[in-house]
Amino acid sequence: MNPKKILIPTLIALAGLAATVWLYQGEHVHHDHAHEGHGAHETASEAKGPNRGRLLKSTDFTLELAIYEAGVPPEFRAWFTKAGKPVQPSDVKLSVTLIRPGKVEDRFVFATEGDFARGNHEVAEPHSFDYVIVAEHAGVEHKWAFEAPEMQTVISAAAAEKAGVKVQKAAAAELDETLEVYGRIALDPDSVRRATARFGGVVIEARKSLGDTVVAGEVVARVENSQTLVTAEVKSVGAGVVIARSAATGEAVAEGTALYTIASLEKVLVELEIPRKDVVRVRVGQRVMLQGEEGSEATTGVIASVSPLVTAETQTALARVIVPNPEGRWRPGGFVKGAISVATFRAPVTVDASAIQSLFSSTVVFSQHGELYQARPLELGRRSGNRVEVLKGLSADETYVTEGSFLIKADIGKSGASHDH
């Protein structure tokens, strides 16, 4: 028996077994398509043609297939030869079917354009799929099928659960269009009270200091009339905190002098500066998200009033928001950032903002297909709260990772299943 006849099949079988073990262990195949002008990496299992496409051979017929994206959205381009000589693209009927994770099929047909055939629509990201290719020439049909995964990983259900991976479906949502503005926290004028002397005289007792709290009706000072020697108590009209003091013990004061200014900080005003060009978009009753000093908790309110005047120096008008302040964390004089909801729109596809990651210079979420997780490069639109509009890259009802996405990202990065753009 010829030893070569035994050895060659044995080597082929061993190679196939090694490849199976490699894939089963979770290794990630470098993606199989070539990008014109982007220096696609060649592998030992992939021959490249003169146009940097993958060479697929069947007897003496050869197809060179590339994903071309130099200055255009990614598209398939194909060239043909038979016995080493060029074949006119118009003489070949070519179809390429891509099977993406989740068994989603995307079929391309080709039309002649110069010396190559061009696919009929964009090759959407991610470029991670199984190929089924059929080329018919001179009455002979040539077929190829192979895998070309990228930016994906396999994690068992048990491991994902242990790592805290959680998922949900992309869905439509009502989002707010917001106007970002800045402003200051101010006292509510209705909450400011003054403790005044009923007649002129000498302050013989001043009981309160700046920052002290008082209750309604509490005696805060006493004044003695220098002529009648009658002493009068000065009481607080309302409860609050002493924010100003204008006299001290022993000083003479005139009738009606405000000895103390007392303000309740149970609520404050936020005065937002609205640029003149945007004033027409801001109305009473609109919802506002307010953010105080960095690291502070945000709160929501509504526009209570909009000034009819524009400040000459800044060309802004003030929009006021009444903010409850029972814990006193909104301090008058502090700066505030506001996001006013000026319009509402319906976004057909949205994702949770916490799901979004950066991977290989792309903004992605990770779709789930059983135990397979696939990075999905996204084109994002507007954002409202924790929801972000998806313009391209993910469809409604697709399942994606909302918690634990760092684990998926790290696993893909470790595997080397990089995106070759």
Order of alpha helices (4+ residues) and beta strands (2+ residues): alpha-beta-beta-beta-beta-beta-beta-beta-beta-beta-beta-alpha-beta-beta-beta-beta-beta-beta-beta-beta-beta-beta-beta-beta-beta-beta-beta-beta-beta-beta-beta-beta-beta-alpha
